């Protein structure tokens, strides 16, 4: 059984470019969550999505960040016009229901130069 | 969500039980206690959770005091691969996990 798959594992972008982070949940899981871990800090909730719907985006920065989880295909976290402060590890998690424990992927490490 | 207090680090000998404490004195009646761990450079891994009663699974046991103000995660036979940061989280809604600094458990040979 494949776990949560995230790609790429490492992503380098110059300031002002766009970053696209992909997450394929565990097969059969329809709930996807994105978390961000800044260097030397704990993970922070960003957004919770269920197929085609954003359920809770209270942790997302108001500008430049967006997330989607289409009917077909992986969930995408998109960061436009990246800045150095966006450098972090971005983790995706999935679950079969909101009450179930989360299964995390191994993250995408974004470096903005 | 209730705040938790964990020691910043602990050591344990390989093969011995590792007992990781967590204080959550402001926990409310409908908040669960969750434990996750993060091995270096990997994503967090769910370990166990509970509300009132003690819980056990293939990875660990969770002991929650009767007043629910503290709990202990027990790894019965720690191995080198259990070296990780362990997070105790209390919350009502599972997906909005708030990860603090956790406890760095180092298992020594």
Interface residues (C-beta under 8 A of the other chain):
Chain A: X4 X31 X33 X35 X42 X43 X44 X45 X48 X56 X59 X91 X93 X95 X98 X99 X100 X101 X102 X103 X104 X105 X106 X107
Chain B: X34 X41 X42 X43 X44 X45 X46 X49 X87 X93 X94 X95 X96 X97 X98 X99 X100 X101 X102
